[in-house]
Amino acid sequence: MAKRPGAVALAVGTALFAVLSPGAAAAREGEALPRGVSGGYASWNTAAPGLTGRGIALTTDRPAVQGAADRSWFPATGGGADPGTGAAEVELGGIARLERSAAPGDPGDPLVLGGLRLELTGGGDGGGGGGALHVRAVRDGRAQEVTLAEIAAGGAEPAVRAGGMTWTGLRASLTDEGAGLLSDWSGEQFASGDALGVLDVTAGTGAGGGASGDVPSPPSPTPTAPDTPAPQPQRERMSAPVASVAHSALAPGEEQRVTGEGFAPGAVVLVAIDGDTRYQAVADEEGRVARAFPVYATAVEGGHTVELSAVTAQQGAAVAQFTVRTAN
């Protein structure tokens, strides 16, 4: 089936999960940072000033943890740091999901953020420095690299210990690019400089004995039960997802419909037609999804596939086949 001009085709299954997972940090100009990040975490408080007052809630998927009072925890999975200057690049694990909470009954599709990476420039001559928060944003089945926010340290230098570094009170504010992304997704007006909350970051530097030095583990959220992600054992017990189509054969220009089941309740599911990821749907409380889509007038005669793949769950993909027939 012909693809739309400019469409970005994403791999599904494990390849798609890799797109959303933290990747290698972009190379810094000049010399590499002298120490690798060997552990730690970042906490992101989206309350005032932040997203909560704008009717947007932030939820997470493992290994990130949803905490209490609009705070989420993301483990540090890699990067580099320079204790001498306070500069660092910290890759963060897990998925952040922005959801509109102001319109009950019509939540719309979430904005999925993966590949989170904090770039901290260091204070130099006694200042706290700044930086940026980079993400991979997934909307309508397509991923784009975005510098979501600028980071301001407010003049505070990081605390440096034998085995790690800690930055506190880092204020995040939208970039022009980030404001455009949130405005387009939410339908609300966001502007460059709008607050995104406050981050505290602790990164291990591989010194002080042991792989992660004296860097503690992320605090456990309290209360535990309501704020942790959906129980993983339940997801692991679920069978592999399956998909089916409404029409085994149809003509170019007609409408097809795919349904799937066996997904985690609330999972964001991407819909790929012949490998071109075009749509997304959200699984209901029974783990079912459905999506109608047009068969392009330019579709070639013969067999085609539609594939369903959850963004954040490693359940595998469900594939259904159909045939496009041309008129005699």
C-alpha positions in Angstrom: 0.0 0.0 0.0 1.4 3.4 -0.9 2.6 5.5 2.0 1.7 9.1 2.6 4.4 11.7 1.6 6.6 12.6 4.4 5.4 9.8 6.7 8.0 8.5 9.1 7.7 4.7 9.3 8.6 3.3 12.7 9.6 -0.3 13.4 7.2 -2.1 15.7 7.7 -4.7 18.5 11.1 -4.6 20.1 12.4 -2.1 17.6 9.7 0.4 18.5 10.4 -0.2 22.2 14.0 0.6 21.5 12.9 3.9 19.9 11.2 4.9 23.1 13.9 3.7 25.5 16.9 5.8 26.5 19.5 5.8 23.8 23.1 7.0 23.6 23.4 10.6 24.6 24.3 13.0 21.8 27.9 13.8 21.7 29.0 17.0 23.4 31.2 19.4 21.6 34.8 19.3 22.7 36.2 16.7 25.1 34.1 13.8 26.5 32.9 14.1 30.1 35.5 12.4 32.3 33.3 10.1 34.3 30.4 7.8 33.3 27.0 8.0 35.0 26.7 4.7 36.9 23.4 5.1 38.7 21.1 7.6 40.3 17.7 9.1 39.5 15.8 12.2 38.7 12.6 13.3 40.4 10.2 15.5 38.4 7.6 17.5 40.3 4.9 18.8 37.9 2.9 20.7 40.6 3.2 24.5 41.0 4.8 25.8 39.0 4.1 23.0 36.4 1.7 21.1 34.3 -0.9 20.2 37.0 -2.5 23.7 37.0 -2.9 23.4 33.2 -5.2 20.4 33.5 -2.4 18.0 32.4 -1.3 15.0 34.4 2.0 13.1 34.1 2.1 9.4 34.5 4.9 6.9 34.0 5.7 3.4 32.9 8.5 1.2 34.4 11.3 1.4 35.2 10.1 5.0 36.1 7.8 5.1 39.2 4.8 7.3 39.9 5.1 9.0 43.2 2.8 11.0 45.5 2.0 14.7 45.2 2.6 15.0 41.4 6.2 13.7 41.7 7.6 11.0 39.4 11.0 9.2 39.6 13.2 8.2 36.6 16.3 6.1 37.1 19.6 7.2 35.6 20.7 4.6 33.0 23.8 6.2 31.5 25.6 9.3 30.4 28.6 11.2 31.7 29.5 13.8 34.3 32.3 16.2 35.2 32.5 16.8 39.0 34.9 19.7 38.4 32.6 21.8 36.3 29.2 20.5 37.2 28.4 19.5 33.6 26.6 16.3 32.9 24.5 14.4 30.5 22.1 12.0 32.2 20.0 9.4 30.3 16.8 8.5 32.1 14.9 5.3 31.9 11.1 4.8 31.7 8.3 6.5 29.8 6.5 9.8 30.7 3.0 10.1 29.5 1.1 13.4 29.4 -2.7 13.1 29.7 -5.3 15.8 29.5 -7.3 15.7 32.7 -9.5 18.8 32.3 -12.2 17.1 30.1 -13.6 14.0 31.8 -15.0 11.5 29.3 -12.9 12.9 26.4 -9.3 12.4 27.4 -7.9 12.1 23.9 -4.7 10.4 23.0 -1.8 10.8 25.5 1.5 12.4 24.5 4.1 9.7 25.0 7.7 10.9 25.9 10.6 8.4 25.8 14.4 8.6 25.6 14.6 11.3 28.3 18.0 13.0 28.5 19.1 15.8 30.7 21.9 18.0 29.5 23.4 20.1 32.3 26.0 22.7 31.3 27.6 23.3 34.8 28.2 26.5 36.7 31.6 27.5 35.5 32.6 30.5 37.6 30.4 30.0 40.6 27.1 30.0 38.9 24.6 27.1 38.8 24.5 26.8 35.0 21.6 25.6 33.0 20.8 23.0 30.4 18.0 21.3 28.5 15.6 18.3 28.6 15.6 16.3 25.4 12.9 13.7 24.7 11.5 11.5 21.9 7.8 12.5 21.5 5.4 9.9 20.0 2.1 11.2 18.5 -0.1 9.5 16.0 2.4 6.7 15.7 5.3 8.9 14.8 8.4 9.8 16.9 10.3 13.0 16.8 13.3 14.3 18.7 12.4 17.4 20.7 14.2 19.7 23.0 11.2 20.0 25.3 12.5 22.3 28.1 15.3 24.6 29.1 16.7 23.9 32.6 17.6 26.8 35.0 19.6 26.1 38.2 18.9 29.4 39.8 22.5 30.0 40.7 22.9 26.9 42.9 25.9 24.7 42.2 25.6 20.9 42.3 26.7 19.1 45.5 29.7 16.9 44.6 30.6 13.8 46.7 33.2 11.0 46.2 30.7 8.8 44.3 28.2 11.2 42.9 26.7 14.6 42.2 23.3 16.1 43.1 21.4 19.0 41.6 18.4 20.4 43.4 15.7 22.8 42.4 16.3 22.7 38.6 13.4 24.6 37.0 12.1 23.4 33.7 10.4 25.8 31.2 9.2 25.1 27.7 11.3 25.9 24.7 9.7 27.2 21.5 9.8 23.7 20.2 8.2 22.2 23.3 5.5 24.9 23.5 4.5 24.1 19.9 4.4 20.4 20.6 2.2 20.8 23.7 -0.1 23.4 22.0 -0.6 21.1 19.0 -1.3 18.1 21.1 -3.5 19.6 23.8 -5.4 22.3 21.9 -4.4 24.7 24.6 -2.0 27.7 24.1 1.5 27.1 25.5 4.3 29.6 25.1 8.1 29.5 25.4 9.0 29.9 29.1 5.9 28.3 30.5 6.8 26.3 33.6 7.1 22.5 33.5 7.9 21.8 37.1 11.1 21.3 39.2 13.6 18.5 38.9 16.1 17.1 41.5 18.8 14.9 40.0 21.4 12.6 41.6 24.0 10.8 39.4 26.6 8.3 40.4 30.1 8.9 38.9 31.6 5.5 39.4 34.0 6.6 42.2 34.1 6.1 45.9 34.0 2.3 45.8 31.4 0.2 44.1 29.7 0.6 40.7 27.5 3.5 41.9 29.5 4.9 44.7 27.3 6.5 47.5 24.3 7.2 45.3 21.1 6.0 47.0 18.2 4.3 45.2 15.1 6.3 44.3 12.9 6.8 47.3 9.8 4.5 47.4 6.7 6.5 46.6 4.1 6.9 49.4 1.5 5.7 49.7 2.8 2.7 47.7 -0.3 1.0 46.3 -2.2 3.9 44.6 0.9 5.5 43.1 2.9 2.6 41.6 2.4 1.6 38.0 -0.2 -1.0 37.1 0.8 -4.4 38.6 3.3 -6.0 36.3 2.6 -9.6 37.2 -0.9 -9.2 35.8 0.5 -8.0 32.5 3.0 -10.8 32.3 0.2 -13.4 32.8 -1.7 -12.0 29.8 -1.7 -13.9 26.6 -0.1 -12.6 23.4 -2.3 -10.0 21.7 -4.3 -11.0 18.6 -5.7 -8.9 15.7 -8.5 -9.3 13.1 -9.9 -7.2 10.3 -13.5 -6.6 9.3 -13.0 -7.4 5.6 -10.8 -10.1 4.2 -10.8 -8.4 0.8 -11.9 -4.9 -0.3 -11.3 -2.4 -3.1 -9.0 0.7 -3.0 -10.9 3.7 -1.5 -12.9 1.6 0.9 -12.7 1.5 4.7 -11.1 -1.3 6.7 -11.4 -1.8 10.5 -9.0 -3.7 12.7 -9.7 -4.9 16.2 -7.3 -6.3 18.7 -7.4 -7.9 22.2 -5.0 -9.1 24.8 -3.4 -5.8 25.5 -2.8 -4.2 28.9 -5.8 -2.0 29.9 -5.0 1.6 29.1 -2.0 0.7 26.8 -1.3 3.0 23.9 -1.4 0.8 20.8 0.1 1.8 17.5 -1.5 0.8 14.2 0.9 0.1 11.3 -0.4 -0.5 7.7 2.3 -2.4 5.7 4.9 -1.2 8.1 3.8 2.4 8.0 2.8 3.4 11.5 -0.2 5.8 11.0 -2.5 5.7 14.0 -2.8 5.0 17.7 -5.6 3.7 20.0 -6.0 3.2 23.7 -6.9 -0.3 25.0 -10.1 -0.4 27.1 -10.4 -1.9 30.5 -10.7 -5.4 28.8 -7.5 -4.9 26.8 -9.4 -4.4 23.5 -8.7 -1.8 20.8 -10.4 -0.9 17.5 -9.5 1.4 14.7 -11.0 2.2 11.3 -8.8 3.4 8.5 -9.1 4.1 4.7 -7.5 1.9 2.1 -5.8 4.4 -0.2 -7.0 4.8 -3.7 -3.4 4.1 -4.8 -3.2 0.8 -2.9 -1.7 -1.9 -5.1 -3.6 -5.2 -5.7 -2.7 -8.1 -3.5 -1.9 -8.9 0.1 -1.5 -6.3 2.9 -0.9 -6.3 6.6 -2.1 -4.3 9.6 -0.1 -4.6 12.8 -0.9 -3.6 16.4 1.9 -3.0 18.8 1.7 -1.5 22.4 4.1 1.4 22.9 5.2 0.6 26.5 4.6 -3.1 26.9 6.8 -5.9 25.6 3.9 -8.2 24.6 4.9 -8.5 21.0 2.8 -7.4 18.0 -0.5 -8.7 16.6 -0.8 -9.0 12.8 -3.8 -9.4 10.6 -3.8 -9.7 6.8 -6.2 -8.6 4.1 -6.4 -8.4 0.3 -6.9 -5.4 -1.9 -8.7 -6.3 -5.2 -9.1 -4.0 -8.1 -12.2 -3.9 -10.3 -12.3 -6.1 -13.3 
